[in-house]
């Protein structure tokens, strides 16, 4: 036997002995059950049993039991390199050293732990998949027996039969065509749990919350000191328990997490209305810099967009995509600002200290129209959206340092961006006229850039 094979066998023997010690620790040596365990945990006997039980397990990346613990449909093994790449976070972003999960009979999970044993930086499972000769020598002195066991262990990576769903699994009809009453225009989807991705998320969050480096970083932040590590916070995080008192019945990785699976908060923005004050004693919220322009997020976004445009970027897809991101985020801030103003008590614009133009009052205080008939009539019969969009355009142009030629070719890009997001159309005002009128007048920065290229 080679030195490497001997080293692998030593790792195997140590694992089997540890399993034996755990099982036999409460038994006396003269107990018949103790002798049964001695025989059961002889290397050849245990390996033969493990090779038989491995058929009860499957290595997966996407599992069904987290969807419903009694579901018995297909699980999938889809490593990151086999998945389509896209901009959303998914299993395709995992690195090559991702953790595969194991589903099946929980009583056989010790077999997977065995296959995860490492020697010289490589797991036994990796050696099985490579048909490693050194592992074969370590398993048995009989080559024929080694090959039988190697083939059995290799099967843990193979799918089990045809793909199938289950009555307890979730299914979603996804419209792929144009006609929602035509069955042929739907695909039936059977969602699975991205268990490998969930495990990486769990590990990352735990490191960011509980590691020594994270604790030191938070301490430095509290004390106002510069730290080498970033501080990561996960507000309103929740944990979903899977498997109850037996998380191993869901999967191996779920067992390693103690059944805990983190859920990141997905909530609408919240603000404390007491901290939001009506814009009194100002002539406009859209002057320069103005109440809207002084918001921290808006200053940061406009500054980045200004720097980007001043760099004279090439007119290509990357430039358009990056600019689109900036403009979309500025519009998000405009929507958020409007919603916050609408949370104020209706009628605040009637205060004697309010110097806003009536057009901006119509925009930011629509609730006043409920009790003020004169305000309501004027709002309904005034082209206040046109004035507001003109002020917004002037504000943006000034904020960008006059780099955009204000006139006929400025706004079409904003029109394009706003028209893509129907949700933002009702965020800015419960009366959709504001948004519809804004979109009618918006023209494209694309055209401005292209015209500049032609003239230059």
C-alpha positions as CSV (number, residue, x, y, z in Angstrom):
1,X,0.0,0.0,0.0
2,X,1.3,3.4,-0.9
3,X,1.8,6.2,1.7
4,X,-1.1,8.2,0.4
5,X,-3.4,5.2,0.4
6,X,-2.3,4.5,4.0
7,X,-3.1,8.1,4.9
8,X,-6.6,7.9,3.4
9,X,-7.2,4.6,5.3
10,X,-6.1,6.2,8.5
11,X,-8.7,9.0,8.0
12,X,-11.4,6.4,7.3
13,X,-10.5,4.3,10.3
14,X,-10.5,7.4,12.6
15,X,-14.0,8.3,11.3
16,X,-15.4,4.8,11.9
17,X,-13.8,4.6,15.4
18,X,-15.4,8.0,16.3
19,X,-18.8,6.7,15.2
20,X,-18.2,3.5,17.2
21,X,-17.2,5.5,20.3
22,X,-20.3,7.6,20.2
23,X,-22.6,4.6,19.9
24,X,-20.8,2.5,22.5
25,X,-20.0,5.1,25.2
26,X,-22.8,4.0,27.5
27,X,-22.3,0.2,27.0
28,X,-20.2,-2.0,29.1
29,X,-17.6,-4.2,27.2
30,X,-19.3,-7.3,28.4
31,X,-22.7,-6.2,27.1
32,X,-23.8,-8.3,24.1
33,X,-24.9,-5.1,22.3
34,X,-21.3,-3.8,22.7
35,X,-20.0,-6.8,20.9
36,X,-22.6,-6.4,18.1
37,X,-21.3,-2.8,17.6
38,X,-17.7,-4.0,17.5
39,X,-18.6,-6.3,14.6
40,X,-20.8,-3.7,13.0
41,X,-18.0,-1.1,13.0
42,X,-15.2,-3.3,11.5
43,X,-14.0,-1.4,8.5
44,X,-15.1,-3.8,5.8
45,X,-18.5,-4.4,7.5
46,X,-19.2,-0.7,7.9
47,X,-18.0,0.2,4.4
48,X,-20.2,-2.5,2.9
49,X,-23.2,-1.2,4.8
50,X,-22.4,2.4,3.8
51,X,-22.2,1.4,0.1
52,X,-25.6,-0.2,0.5
53,X,-27.2,2.8,2.3
54,X,-25.8,5.4,0.0
55,X,-28.6,4.7,-2.5
56,X,-30.9,6.3,0.0
57,X,-29.2,9.7,-0.5
58,X,-28.9,12.2,-3.2
59,X,-26.5,15.2,-3.6
60,X,-28.6,18.3,-4.6
61,X,-28.5,22.1,-5.0
62,X,-32.2,22.6,-5.1
63,X,-34.4,20.6,-2.8
64,X,-38.2,20.0,-2.4
65,X,-38.6,19.2,1.3
66,X,-38.2,22.8,2.4
67,X,-41.3,23.6,0.3
68,X,-43.2,20.9,2.2
69,X,-41.6,18.3,4.5
70,X,-43.9,15.5,3.2
71,X,-43.4,16.2,-0.5
72,X,-41.7,13.4,-2.4
73,X,-41.0,14.7,-5.8
74,X,-37.7,15.4,-7.6
75,X,-34.7,17.2,-6.3
76,X,-32.1,18.7,-8.6
77,X,-28.4,18.9,-8.7
78,X,-27.5,22.0,-10.8
79,X,-24.0,23.3,-10.1
80,X,-23.5,27.1,-10.6
81,X,-21.6,26.7,-13.9
82,X,-24.6,24.9,-15.4
83,X,-27.0,27.8,-14.8
84,X,-27.8,30.8,-17.0
85,X,-26.1,34.0,-15.9
86,X,-28.3,37.1,-15.1
87,X,-28.2,40.2,-13.0
88,X,-30.3,38.9,-10.1
89,X,-28.8,37.1,-7.2
90,X,-29.2,33.3,-7.6
91,X,-27.4,30.0,-7.4
92,X,-25.4,30.9,-10.5
93,X,-23.3,33.4,-8.4
94,X,-21.9,30.7,-6.1
95,X,-18.2,30.0,-6.3
96,X,-16.8,26.7,-7.3
97,X,-16.4,25.6,-3.7
98,X,-20.1,25.8,-3.0
99,X,-21.7,23.4,-0.5
100,X,-23.9,20.7,-2.1
101,X,-26.7,19.5,0.1
102,X,-27.9,15.9,0.7
103,X,-31.5,14.7,0.9
104,X,-32.9,11.3,1.6
105,X,-33.1,9.0,4.6
106,X,-31.7,10.9,7.6
107,X,-30.5,7.6,9.0
108,X,-28.0,7.4,6.2
109,X,-26.5,10.9,6.4
110,X,-23.5,9.5,8.2
111,X,-22.5,8.1,4.8
112,X,-22.4,11.6,3.3
113,X,-20.3,12.8,6.2
114,X,-18.0,9.9,5.4
115,X,-17.7,11.0,1.8
116,X,-17.0,14.6,2.9
117,X,-13.9,13.5,4.8
118,X,-10.8,15.1,3.3
119,X,-7.2,14.0,2.8
120,X,-4.6,16.2,1.3
121,X,-7.2,18.9,0.5
122,X,-9.5,16.6,-1.4
123,X,-12.7,15.0,-0.2
124,X,-13.4,11.2,-0.6
125,X,-16.4,12.1,-2.8
126,X,-14.1,14.1,-5.1
127,X,-11.8,11.1,-5.3
128,X,-14.7,8.8,-6.0
129,X,-15.8,11.0,-8.9
130,X,-12.3,11.0,-10.2
131,X,-12.0,7.2,-9.8
132,X,-8.9,7.8,-7.6
133,X,-6.7,4.7,-7.5
134,X,-5.3,5.7,-4.1
135,X,-8.8,5.8,-2.5
136,X,-9.5,2.4,-4.1
137,X,-6.4,1.0,-2.4
138,X,-7.4,2.5,0.9
139,X,-11.0,1.1,0.9
140,X,-10.0,-2.5,0.5
141,X,-7.0,-4.8,-0.1
142,X,-9.2,-6.6,-2.7
143,X,-9.4,-4.5,-5.9
144,X,-12.7,-6.1,-7.0
145,X,-14.4,-5.1,-3.7
146,X,-13.0,-1.6,-3.9
147,X,-14.5,-1.1,-7.3
148,X,-17.9,-2.3,-6.2
149,X,-17.9,0.2,-3.3
150,X,-16.5,3.0,-5.5
151,X,-19.4,2.6,-8.0
152,X,-22.0,2.6,-5.2
153,X,-20.6,5.8,-3.7
154,X,-20.5,7.4,-7.2
155,X,-24.3,7.0,-7.6
156,X,-24.9,9.6,-4.9
157,X,-24.5,12.3,-7.5
158,X,-26.9,10.7,-10.0
159,X,-30.6,11.8,-10.4
160,X,-33.3,9.4,-9.1
161,X,-35.7,8.5,-12.0
162,X,-37.7,10.9,-14.1
163,X,-38.5,14.4,-12.9
164,X,-41.8,14.5,-11.0
165,X,-43.7,16.9,-8.8
166,X,-46.0,16.0,-5.9
167,X,-49.4,16.9,-4.5
168,X,-47.8,18.7,-1.6
169,X,-45.4,20.6,-3.7
170,X,-46.1,24.2,-4.8
171,X,-46.9,24.9,-8.4
172,X,-47.3,28.2,-10.2
173,X,-49.0,28.9,-13.6
174,X,-46.7,31.4,-15.3
175,X,-48.2,33.4,-18.2
176,X,-45.8,33.2,-21.2
177,X,-48.1,34.3,-23.9
178,X,-50.7,37.1,-24.5
179,X,-54.0,35.4,-23.7
180,X,-54.6,34.8,-20.0
181,X,-57.6,32.5,-20.8
182,X,-55.6,30.3,-23.1
183,X,-54.1,27.3,-21.3
184,X,-51.4,27.0,-24.0
185,X,-50.1,30.5,-23.0
186,X,-49.0,29.2,-19.6
187,X,-46.0,27.2,-18.2
188,X,-46.5,25.2,-15.1
189,X,-43.6,25.9,-12.7
190,X,-42.6,23.8,-9.7
191,X,-40.4,25.9,-7.5
192,X,-37.6,24.3,-5.5
193,X,-35.6,25.6,-2.6
194,X,-32.1,26.9,-3.5
195,X,-30.5,25.1,-0.6
196,X,-26.9,25.6,-1.6
197,X,-27.5,29.4,-2.0
198,X,-29.5,29.6,1.3
199,X,-26.5,27.9,3.1
200,X,-24.1,30.4,1.7
201,X,-26.4,33.3,2.7
202,X,-26.6,31.8,6.2
203,X,-22.9,31.5,6.5
204,X,-22.3,35.1,5.3
205,X,-24.8,36.6,7.7
206,X,-23.5,34.6,10.6
207,X,-20.0,35.8,9.9
208,X,-21.1,39.4,9.6
209,X,-23.0,39.2,12.9
210,X,-21.0,36.9,15.2
211,X,-17.4,36.6,13.9
212,X,-14.6,38.1,16.0
213,X,-13.8,40.4,13.1
214,X,-17.4,41.7,12.9
215,X,-17.5,42.2,16.7
216,X,-14.2,44.2,16.5
217,X,-15.6,46.3,13.6
218,X,-18.7,47.2,15.5
219,X,-16.7,48.1,18.6
220,X,-14.5,50.4,16.5
221,X,-17.6,52.0,15.1
222,X,-19.1,52.6,18.6
223,X,-15.8,54.1,19.7
224,X,-15.5,56.3,16.7
225,X,-12.3,54.6,15.5
226,X,-11.3,53.7,12.0
227,X,-11.5,49.9,11.5
228,X,-10.1,47.6,8.8
229,X,-13.3,45.7,8.5
230,X,-16.7,46.9,7.2
231,X,-19.7,46.8,9.4
232,X,-22.7,44.9,7.9
233,X,-26.2,45.2,9.4
234,X,-29.3,43.2,8.5
235,X,-32.3,45.1,10.0
236,X,-35.5,43.2,10.6
237,X,-34.0,39.9,9.8
238,X,-36.1,36.8,10.5
239,X,-35.4,33.1,10.8
240,X,-37.5,30.3,9.5
241,X,-37.2,26.9,11.3
242,X,-37.4,23.8,9.1
243,X,-37.7,20.3,10.3
244,X,-38.8,21.1,13.9
245,X,-36.8,19.0,16.4
246,X,-35.4,16.9,13.5
247,X,-33.9,19.3,11.0
248,X,-31.9,16.4,9.5
249,X,-35.2,15.1,8.0
250,X,-35.1,18.1,5.7
251,X,-31.5,17.9,4.5
252,X,-27.9,17.7,5.7
253,X,-27.2,21.4,5.4
254,X,-30.4,22.3,7.2
255,X,-29.2,20.0,10.0
256,X,-25.9,21.9,10.1
257,X,-27.8,25.1,10.5
258,X,-29.9,23.7,13.3
259,X,-33.0,24.2,11.0
260,X,-32.4,27.9,10.8
261,X,-32.9,29.7,7.5
262,X,-32.6,33.4,7.4
263,X,-35.2,35.6,5.7
264,X,-34.1,39.1,4.7
265,X,-36.6,41.9,5.2
266,X,-38.6,42.9,2.2
267,X,-40.6,45.9,3.4
268,X,-41.8,49.2,2.0
269,X,-39.9,52.3,3.2
270,X,-40.9,53.5,6.7
271,X,-40.4,56.9,8.1
272,X,-41.3,58.7,11.3
273,X,-43.9,61.3,10.3
274,X,-43.0,63.4,13.4
275,X,-39.6,64.0,11.8
276,X,-41.1,65.2,8.5
277,X,-42.0,68.9,8.5
278,X,-44.0,70.8,6.0
279,X,-41.9,73.0,3.7
280,X,-42.8,76.3,5.1
281,X,-41.0,79.7,4.6
282,X,-39.6,78.5,1.2
283,X,-40.6,79.5,-2.3
284,X,-40.1,76.1,-3.8
285,X,-39.0,72.6,-2.9
286,X,-37.3,72.4,-6.3
287,X,-35.1,75.5,-6.2
288,X,-31.3,75.1,-6.0
289,X,-30.4,73.3,-3.9
290,X,-33.8,73.3,-2.3
291,X,-35.5,70.9,0.2
292,X,-35.6,68.0,-2.3
293,X,-32.0,68.6,-3.6
294,X,-30.6,68.8,-0.1
295,X,-31.7,65.3,0.8
296,X,-28.6,63.1,1.4
297,X,-29.5,60.4,-1.1
298,X,-30.4,62.9,-3.8
299,X,-27.2,64.9,-3.4
300,X,-25.2,61.6,-3.7
301,X,-27.0,60.4,-6.8
302,X,-27.0,63.7,-8.6
303,X,-23.3,64.1,-7.8
304,X,-22.5,60.7,-9.2
305,X,-24.6,61.4,-12.3
306,X,-22.9,64.8,-12.8
307,X,-19.5,63.3,-12.6
308,X,-20.4,60.5,-15.0
309,X,-21.8,62.9,-17.6
310,X,-18.8,65.3,-17.3
311,X,-16.5,62.4,-18.1
312,X,-18.0,62.4,-21.7
313,X,-18.7,58.6,-21.7
314,X,-19.0,56.7,-24.9
315,X,-22.5,56.3,-26.3
316,X,-22.8,52.5,-25.8
317,X,-24.9,50.0,-24.0
318,X,-22.8,50.2,-20.8
319,X,-23.1,53.9,-20.7
320,X,-26.9,53.8,-21.2
321,X,-27.3,51.1,-18.6
322,X,-25.3,53.0,-16.0
323,X,-27.1,56.3,-16.7
324,X,-30.4,54.5,-16.5
325,X,-29.6,53.2,-13.1
326,X,-28.8,56.7,-11.8
327,X,-31.9,58.3,-13.3
328,X,-34.1,55.5,-12.0
329,X,-32.8,56.0,-8.5
330,X,-33.3,59.8,-8.6
331,X,-36.9,59.1,-9.6
332,X,-37.3,56.7,-6.7
333,X,-36.2,59.5,-4.4
334,X,-38.7,61.9,-6.0
335,X,-41.5,59.3,-5.4
336,X,-40.4,58.8,-1.8
337,X,-40.2,62.5,-1.1
338,X,-43.8,62.9,-2.5
339,X,-45.1,60.1,-0.4
340,X,-43.6,61.6,2.7
341,X,-45.2,65.0,2.0
342,X,-48.6,63.2,1.5
343,X,-48.2,61.7,5.0
344,X,-48.5,65.2,6.5
345,X,-51.8,66.4,7.8
346,X,-53.9,67.6,4.9
347,X,-54.2,71.3,4.6
348,X,-50.7,72.2,5.8
349,X,-50.2,74.3,2.6
350,X,-52.9,76.8,3.9
351,X,-50.6,77.8,6.7
352,X,-49.7,81.6,6.6
353,X,-46.0,80.6,6.6
354,X,-46.4,78.5,3.4
355,X,-44.8,80.5,0.5
356,X,-45.0,77.7,-2.1
357,X,-46.5,78.4,-5.4
358,X,-50.0,77.0,-5.8
359,X,-48.7,74.5,-8.3
360,X,-46.4,72.9,-5.8
361,X,-49.1,73.0,-3.2
362,X,-51.4,71.2,-5.6
363,X,-48.7,68.6,-6.0
364,X,-47.6,68.1,-2.4
365,X,-50.8,68.6,-0.5
366,X,-53.6,66.9,-2.5
367,X,-55.5,66.0,0.7
368,X,-56.4,69.7,1.2
369,X,-58.8,69.4,-1.7
370,X,-61.1,67.2,0.4
371,X,-62.2,70.1,2.6
372,X,-61.2,73.2,0.6
373,X,-63.6,73.5,-2.3
374,X,-61.7,76.5,-3.8
375,X,-58.4,74.6,-3.6
376,X,-60.1,71.6,-5.2
377,X,-61.6,73.6,-8.1
378,X,-58.3,75.4,-8.8
379,X,-56.4,72.2,-8.7
380,X,-58.7,70.5,-11.1
381,X,-58.7,73.4,-13.5
382,X,-55.0,74.4,-13.5
383,X,-52.1,72.9,-15.4
384,X,-50.1,72.5,-12.3
385,X,-48.4,69.3,-13.6
386,X,-46.8,71.3,-16.4
387,X,-45.4,73.9,-14.0
388,X,-44.1,71.2,-11.6
389,X,-42.3,69.3,-14.4
390,X,-40.8,72.5,-15.7
391,X,-39.4,73.3,-12.2
392,X,-38.2,69.8,-11.8
393,X,-36.4,70.0,-15.2
394,X,-34.8,73.3,-14.3
395,X,-33.7,72.0,-10.9
396,X,-32.1,68.9,-12.5
397,X,-30.3,71.0,-15.1
398,X,-28.9,73.3,-12.5
399,X,-27.9,70.5,-10.2
400,X,-26.0,68.9,-13.0
401,X,-24.0,72.1,-13.5
402,X,-25.7,73.2,-16.7
403,X,-24.1,70.4,-18.6
404,X,-27.4,69.5,-20.3
405,X,-28.9,71.9,-22.9
406,X,-32.3,72.8,-21.5
407,X,-34.8,72.8,-24.3
408,X,-36.4,70.6,-26.8
409,X,-34.2,67.5,-26.4
410,X,-33.7,67.2,-22.7
411,X,-36.4,65.0,-21.3
412,X,-37.3,62.0,-23.4
413,X,-35.1,59.7,-21.4
414,X,-37.0,60.5,-18.2
415,X,-40.2,59.8,-20.1
416,X,-38.8,56.4,-21.1
417,X,-37.7,55.6,-17.6
418,X,-41.0,56.6,-15.9
419,X,-43.1,54.8,-18.4
420,X,-41.4,51.5,-17.7
421,X,-42.5,51.6,-14.1
422,X,-46.2,51.7,-13.8
423,X,-45.9,51.5,-10.0
424,X,-44.1,54.9,-9.8
425,X,-46.9,56.5,-11.8
426,X,-49.3,56.3,-8.8
427,X,-46.6,56.9,-6.2
428,X,-46.1,60.5,-7.1
429,X,-49.7,61.5,-6.8
430,X,-53.0,59.8,-6.3
431,X,-54.2,61.9,-9.3
432,X,-52.3,60.2,-12.2
433,X,-52.5,63.4,-14.3
434,X,-49.2,64.6,-12.7
435,X,-47.3,61.6,-13.9
436,X,-49.1,61.3,-17.3
437,X,-48.4,64.9,-18.1
438,X,-44.8,64.6,-17.0
439,X,-44.3,61.6,-19.2
440,X,-45.9,63.3,-22.2
441,X,-43.2,66.1,-22.2
442,X,-40.1,64.1,-21.3
443,X,-37.5,63.6,-24.1
444,X,-34.3,61.7,-24.3
445,X,-30.8,62.4,-23.1
446,X,-29.9,59.6,-25.6
447,X,-30.8,62.0,-28.4
448,X,-28.9,64.8,-26.8
449,X,-25.8,62.7,-26.6
450,X,-26.1,61.4,-30.1
451,X,-26.7,64.9,-31.5
452,X,-23.6,66.1,-29.6
453,X,-21.6,63.2,-31.1
454,X,-22.7,64.2,-34.6
455,X,-22.0,67.9,-34.1
456,X,-18.7,67.1,-32.4
